[in-house]
Every structure is written in structure tokens, then in C-alpha cells.
Amino acid sequence: MGFAVAHKNAQKIFQVSDSVGATGAGSVGDIQNFVNVLRVESNLYRIKTNQDLSVKSLATLASRILFSYRVYPYLAMFILGGYDSKPVAFSLDPIGGMNEDKFIATGSGMQVALGVLEDQYKEDMSLDEMKKLAVRCIKAATNRDLATGDGISMAVITKDGYTELTKDEIEEVL
């Protein structure tokens, strides 16, 4: 069948809570459904405890939910990122494997993006430098991988919360 990009302008990043964002590669319907499950779980936790679920706790819950569907898995891989006492990022595979790392990429262009990250990521980068690096990764993947698509969506998650960049703000980074 070959490669298919579901929609060039499909939403690719999602706010899960005030301090957590998600993205995924794979089945658009599965990604949207799973993000909604995580939003509901996060909101229920906040209602019951009057506290936000930490990124690590949400990633652990996501891992357990994915594992419970291992016989008929979600056809997607996910990245959860956010801010607890520091920035954190987790990758999740379709059957619940969870890994924390300094930087993560997923999807068909991930090898290209990871190559750029491994070469250019530094521990002490400013927020502006990180934004530029993220754009370089996406541009490299879109130039080298047909299935990556061609849109750029970006969110920033700091101790102050989750903010999606507008098209104009992304253009400034470009």
C-alpha cells in the first residue's frame, strides 16, 4: 500500500493537562481516543485530590492502560512531556513500554530527527535554542521521509504551564 499521510493539517500535539502535553505517531483515531482517555483520567484525579497528576504518574498510568490493550493494541506510539519539578519526557510504545529520556522522537521520520538531536542537543540550551532545534528536527524529517507530512506544530511546557505556539510564532522560529 505504501505511505499515507492522514491529513496534512491534522492536529499533532495535544494538551492533556496544565503541565502535560502529548503527541503520537500512527492511527489518528487511536491517538485522539487515547489522548482523550488521558485527559479524563487527569481531570478525575484533579477533581478527587485537588492536585495535578505528575507527568511521571500520568505516563505510568498510560503505560498500564496500553498494556491492558496488548491483545488488541492502540496502533500508535506516544510521547508525553511536561513539567514536574523539572522538564520530563516519556515515550510509550503500543503495548505499554515506557522510557524516560532527555529527548524523544517518534514516527517514520524519527531516525532522522534523532540524528539531529544526538548531534545538536546540549544540556544547557535556552528555550529559544530548543525551539530552533525542534524545528530543525522536523524539517530534516520532512525533507527525508515521505510519510512525515509537512506541517509544524509546537507547544512549550514550562513551570508556568502548557502553551501552543501560533503559526506566526512558529514562523519567527523558522
C-alpha contacts under 8 A as a table, 3 or more apart, distances in Angstrom:
res1	aa1	res2	aa2	distance
3	F	146	L	7.27
3	F	147	A	5.60
4	A	147	A	6.24
5	V	8	K	6.66
5	V	147	A	5.89
5	V	148	T	7.31
5	V	149	G	6.13
6	A	10	A	7.47
6	A	28	V	7.40
7	H	10	A	5.17
8	K	149	G	5.96
8	K	150	D	6.54
8	K	151	G	6.44
9	N	151	G	6.54
11	Q	14	F	7.59
11	Q	153	S	7.90
12	K	23	T	5.90
12	K	24	G	7.05
12	K	153	S	6.68
13	I	21	G	7.07
13	I	22	A	5.80
13	I	23	T	4.73
13	I	24	G	7.70
13	I	153	S	6.77
13	I	154	M	7.23
13	I	155	A	7.42
14	F	21	G	5.57
14	F	22	A	5.16
14	F	23	T	6.25
14	F	35	V	7.34
15	Q	18	D	7.40
15	Q	20	V	6.32
15	Q	21	G	4.53
15	Q	22	A	6.44
15	Q	162	Y	7.12
16	V	19	S	7.81
16	V	20	V	5.41
16	V	21	G	5.27
16	V	22	A	6.64
16	V	35	V	6.83
16	V	36	N	7.86
16	V	38	L	6.60
16	V	39	R	4.99
16	V	42	S	7.46
17	S	20	V	5.09
17	S	21	G	6.99
17	S	39	R	6.66
17	S	42	S	6.76
17	S	43	N	7.72
17	S	52	D	7.97
17	S	162	Y	7.90
18	D	161	G	5.38
18	D	162	Y	5.68
19	S	55	V	7.57
19	S	82	G	5.35
19	S	83	Y	5.64
19	S	84	D	7.52
19	S	157	I	6.41
19	S	158	T	7.46
19	S	159	K	7.54
19	S	161	G	5.01
19	S	162	Y	5.63
20	V	55	V	6.25
20	V	80	L	6.86
20	V	81	G	5.69
20	V	82	G	4.34
20	V	83	Y	6.88
20	V	157	I	7.19
20	V	162	Y	6.91
21	G	80	L	5.83
21	G	81	G	5.42
21	G	82	G	6.08
21	G	155	A	7.81
21	G	157	I	7.53
21	G	162	Y	7.24
22	A	35	V	7.26
22	A	78	F	6.96
22	A	79	I	5.53
22	A	80	L	4.55
22	A	81	G	6.32
23	T	31	I	7.85
23	T	78	F	5.73
23	T	79	I	5.32
23	T	80	L	6.80
24	G	31	I	6.05
24	G	76	A	6.36
24	G	77	M	5.43
24	G	78	F	4.21
24	G	79	I	6.10
24	G	106	T	7.15
24	G	107	G	7.59
25	A	28	V	7.75
25	A	31	I	7.54
25	A	76	A	5.41
25	A	77	M	5.39
25	A	78	F	6.58
25	A	106	T	6.27
25	A	107	G	4.87
25	A	108	S	7.95
26	G	30	D	7.77
26	G	31	I	7.26
26	G	75	L	5.82
26	G	76	A	4.20
26	G	77	M	6.54
26	G	107	G	7.17
27	S	30	D	5.25
27	S	31	I	6.18
27	S	74	Y	7.91
27	S	75	L	5.52
27	S	76	A	5.74
28	V	31	I	5.09
28	V	32	Q	6.13
29	G	32	Q	5.21
29	G	33	N	6.03
30	D	33	N	5.10
30	D	34	F	5.96
30	D	74	Y	5.71
30	D	75	L	6.34
30	D	76	A	6.70
31	I	34	F	5.27
31	I	35	V	6.11
31	I	74	Y	7.82
31	I	76	A	6.42
31	I	78	F	7.86
32	Q	35	V	5.27
32	Q	36	N	6.24
33	N	36	N	5.14
33	N	37	V	6.35
34	F	37	V	4.98
34	F	38	L	6.33
34	F	74	Y	7.96
35	V	38	L	5.05
35	V	39	R	6.17
36	N	39	R	4.97
36	N	40	V	6.20
37	V	40	V	5.21
37	V	41	E	6.23
38	L	41	E	5.09
38	L	42	S	6.00
38	L	58	L	7.53
38	L	62	A	7.07
39	R	42	S	5.08
39	R	43	N	6.05
40	V	43	N	5.11
40	V	44	L	6.03
41	E	44	L	5.12
41	E	45	Y	6.16
42	S	45	Y	5.20
42	S	46	R	6.30
42	S	52	D	7.19
42	S	53	L	6.10
42	S	58	L	7.39
43	N	46	R	5.05
43	N	47	I	6.16
44	L	47	I	5.07
44	L	48	K	6.11
45	Y	48	K	5.19
45	Y	49	T	5.93
45	Y	50	N	7.55
45	Y	51	Q	7.23
45	Y	52	D	7.03
45	Y	53	L	6.59
46	R	49	T	5.36
46	R	50	N	4.80
46	R	51	Q	4.97
46	R	52	D	5.32
46	R	53	L	7.02
47	I	50	N	5.56
47	I	51	Q	7.82
53	L	57	S	6.26
53	L	58	L	6.23
54	S	57	S	5.12
54	S	58	L	6.13
54	S	84	D	6.01
55	V	58	L	5.11
55	V	59	A	6.05
55	V	80	L	7.49
55	V	81	G	6.90
55	V	82	G	6.00
55	V	83	Y	6.86
55	V	84	D	6.31
55	V	88	V	7.27
56	K	59	A	5.01
56	K	60	T	6.08
56	K	88	V	7.91
56	K	90	F	7.90
57	S	60	T	5.03
57	S	61	L	6.15
58	L	61	L	5.02
58	L	62	A	6.04
59	A	62	A	4.93
59	A	63	S	6.06
59	A	80	L	6.68
59	A	90	F	6.74
59	A	92	L	7.87
59	A	98	M	7.52
60	T	63	S	5.01
60	T	64	R	6.32
60	T	98	M	7.57
61	L	64	R	5.14
61	L	65	I	6.20
62	A	65	I	5.10
62	A	66	L	6.10
62	A	92	L	7.88
62	A	96	G	7.31
63	S	66	L	5.18
63	S	67	F	6.10
63	S	92	L	6.56
63	S	95	I	7.59
63	S	96	G	4.15
63	S	97	G	6.37
63	S	98	M	6.20
64	R	67	F	4.99
64	R	68	S	6.16
64	R	96	G	6.12
65	I	68	S	5.13
65	I	69	Y	6.69
65	I	96	G	7.27
66	L	69	Y	5.26
66	L	70	R	6.50
66	L	73	P	6.87
66	L	74	Y	7.12
66	L	94	P	6.23
66	L	95	I	5.16
66	L	96	G	4.67
67	F	70	R	5.03
67	F	73	P	7.98
67	F	94	P	7.78
67	F	95	I	4.70
67	F	96	G	4.51
67	F	97	G	7.84
68	S	71	V	7.90
68	S	95	I	7.83
69	Y	72	Y	5.40
69	Y	73	P	4.91
69	Y	74	Y	7.20
69	Y	95	I	6.95
70	R	73	P	4.79
70	R	94	P	7.44
70	R	95	I	4.93
70	R	96	G	7.79
73	P	94	P	5.91
73	P	95	I	6.24
74	Y	94	P	5.67
74	Y	95	I	7.78
75	L	94	P	6.25
76	A	93	D	7.23
76	A	94	P	5.70
77	M	91	S	7.51
77	M	92	L	5.82
77	M	93	D	4.79
77	M	94	P	5.56
77	M	106	T	6.89
77	M	107	G	7.56
78	F	91	S	5.78
78	F	92	L	5.04
78	F	93	D	6.55
78	F	106	T	7.33
79	I	89	A	6.99
79	I	90	F	5.64
79	I	91	S	4.56
79	I	92	L	6.21
79	I	104	I	7.37
79	I	105	A	7.78
79	I	106	T	7.49
80	L	89	A	5.73
80	L	90	F	5.21
80	L	91	S	6.49
80	L	92	L	7.91
81	G	87	P	7.53
81	G	88	V	5.67
81	G	89	A	4.17
81	G	90	F	6.24
81	G	157	I	7.85
82	G	87	P	5.77
82	G	88	V	5.57
82	G	89	A	6.53
82	G	157	I	5.62
82	G	158	T	7.26
82	G	162	Y	7.99
83	Y	86	K	5.39
83	Y	87	P	4.46
83	Y	88	V	5.98
83	Y	157	I	6.40
83	Y	158	T	5.84
83	Y	159	K	5.94
83	Y	161	G	7.75
84	D	87	P	6.46
84	D	88	V	7.18
84	D	159	K	7.54
85	S	159	K	7.71
86	K	159	K	7.77
87	P	157	I	7.90
87	P	158	T	7.20
88	V	100	E	7.34
88	V	101	D	7.51
88	V	102	K	7.16
89	A	100	E	5.70
89	A	101	D	5.98
89	A	102	K	6.65
89	A	103	F	6.92
89	A	104	I	7.24
90	F	98	M	6.54
90	F	99	N	5.38
90	F	100	E	4.35
90	F	101	D	6.39
90	F	104	I	7.53
91	S	97	G	7.89
91	S	98	M	5.61
91	S	99	N	5.28
91	S	100	E	6.49
91	S	101	D	7.95
91	S	104	I	6.81
92	L	95	I	8.00
92	L	96	G	5.91
92	L	97	G	5.45
92	L	98	M	4.67
92	L	99	N	6.78
93	D	96	G	5.43
93	D	97	G	5.14
93	D	98	M	6.78
94	P	97	G	7.42
101	D	104	I	6.57
103	F	117	L	7.35
104	I	114	L	7.30
105	A	110	M	5.08
105	A	111	Q	7.91
105	A	113	A	6.48
105	A	114	L	6.27
106	T	109	G	7.21
106	T	110	M	4.91
107	G	110	M	5.34
107	G	148	T	7.29
108	S	111	Q	7.59
108	S	145	D	7.04
108	S	147	A	6.41
108	S	148	T	6.24
109	G	112	V	5.58
109	G	113	A	6.37
109	G	141	A	4.86
109	G	142	T	7.28
109	G	144	R	7.53
109	G	145	D	5.60
109	G	147	A	7.52
109	G	148	T	5.82
110	M	113	A	4.96
110	M	114	L	5.81
110	M	141	A	7.16
111	Q	114	L	5.12
111	Q	115	G	6.13
112	V	115	G	5.16
112	V	116	V	6.55
112	V	137	C	7.32
112	V	140	A	6.49
112	V	141	A	5.46
112	V	144	R	7.44
113	A	116	V	5.23
113	A	117	L	6.22
113	A	137	C	4.55
113	A	138	I	6.57
113	A	140	A	6.60
113	A	141	A	5.81
114	L	117	L	4.87
114	L	118	E	5.90
114	L	137	C	7.61
115	G	118	E	5.24
115	G	119	D	6.21
116	V	119	D	5.20
116	V	120	Q	6.00
116	V	121	Y	7.95
116	V	136	R	7.55
116	V	137	C	5.92
116	V	140	A	7.88
117	L	120	Q	5.26
117	L	121	Y	5.17
117	L	133	L	7.48
117	L	137	C	7.02
118	E	121	Y	5.99
120	Q	133	L	7.47
121	Y	125	M	7.65
121	Y	133	L	7.59
122	K	125	M	5.76
125	M	129	E	5.81
125	M	130	M	6.26
126	S	129	E	5.12
126	S	130	M	6.24
127	L	130	M	5.06
127	L	131	K	6.23
128	D	131	K	5.10
128	D	132	K	6.30
128	D	173	V	7.94
129	E	132	K	5.14
129	E	133	L	6.15
130	M	133	L	4.99
130	M	134	A	6.10
131	K	134	A	5.10
131	K	135	V	6.32
131	K	173	V	6.87
132	K	135	V	5.14
132	K	136	R	6.22
132	K	173	V	5.95
132	K	174	L	7.26
133	L	136	R	4.99
133	L	137	C	6.23
134	A	137	C	5.14
134	A	138	I	6.35
135	V	138	I	5.17
135	V	139	K	6.01
135	V	152	I	7.57
135	V	173	V	7.54
135	V	174	L	7.03
136	R	139	K	5.13
136	R	140	A	5.99
137	C	140	A	5.18
137	C	141	A	6.19
138	I	141	A	5.08
138	I	142	T	6.08
138	I	152	I	7.13
139	K	142	T	5.11
139	K	143	N	6.05
140	A	143	N	5.18
140	A	144	R	6.23
141	A	144	R	5.25
141	A	145	D	5.57
141	A	148	T	6.54
142	T	145	D	5.43
142	T	146	L	6.78
142	T	147	A	7.95
142	T	148	T	5.45
142	T	149	G	6.16
142	T	150	D	5.78
143	N	146	L	7.69
145	D	148	T	5.67
146	L	149	G	6.71
152	I	170	I	7.77
153	S	164	E	7.95
153	S	165	L	7.41
153	S	170	I	7.77
154	M	164	E	5.97
154	M	165	L	5.64
154	M	170	I	7.35
155	A	162	Y	6.91
155	A	163	T	5.47
155	A	164	E	4.07
155	A	165	L	5.64
156	V	162	Y	5.90
156	V	163	T	5.28
156	V	164	E	6.31
156	V	165	L	7.45
157	I	160	D	7.47
157	I	161	G	5.43
157	I	162	Y	4.43
157	I	163	T	6.32
158	T	161	G	5.27
158	T	162	Y	6.71
165	L	168	D	7.91
165	L	169	E	5.67
165	L	170	I	6.27
166	T	169	E	5.10
166	T	170	I	6.26
167	K	170	I	5.07
167	K	171	E	6.11
168	D	171	E	4.97
168	D	172	E	6.36
169	E	172	E	5.13
169	E	173	V	6.67
170	I	173	V	5.14
170	I	174	L	6.40
171	E	174	L	4.97
